[in-house]
Amino acid sequence: MKSPRVKIDRLHPGQPTWRQRLSAYALLVRLNRPIGILLLLWPTLWALWIAGAGNPPWEVVLIFSLGVVLMRSTGCAINDFADRHIDGRVQRTRERPLATGLVRPCEAVAVFLLLSLIAFGLVLLVDWQTVALSTLASMTRPAASSPSGSCARTTCRCCSSRPCGPARRRAGSWPTISSGCSGTSARP
């Protein structure tokens, strides 16, 4: 299935409208392909329902659901930035926004940082002890070895490991395992 092409009708040469920019950013974070979000959301919701004995607080479900969308989006943005020199030469990825020039590399990094900050803002919605533990845990333990734990601790650990994901996948012989370890650290 091909990505929809964003048509940029420029009012001024080189100046897309704000709607066109938002559309390009939505393509960058792959909001047009929600399967990745759903694949991450499914085990997250299962864990919440199990931990909540069948009735988790709706606030926690909302925080986790938004966190899944945000962290999947940050992963897409930083991955496209890391692959910006390769994507244009690969059939499957040549239509991505960075490869086509729809989004500049600095914009991809800015999207990554902004979404990461918003995700961290979600962590701040939990109690201060969890925030403190999450900050400590993100600095002392790698994401690949994260056990089940609190929302904030695992979310922070995932945030800190996210920028390293593309490089880790290229360093080893099993890229899917590395991606899975990074992604699953966001689960409770």
Disulfide bonds with the S-S distance in Angstrom:
none
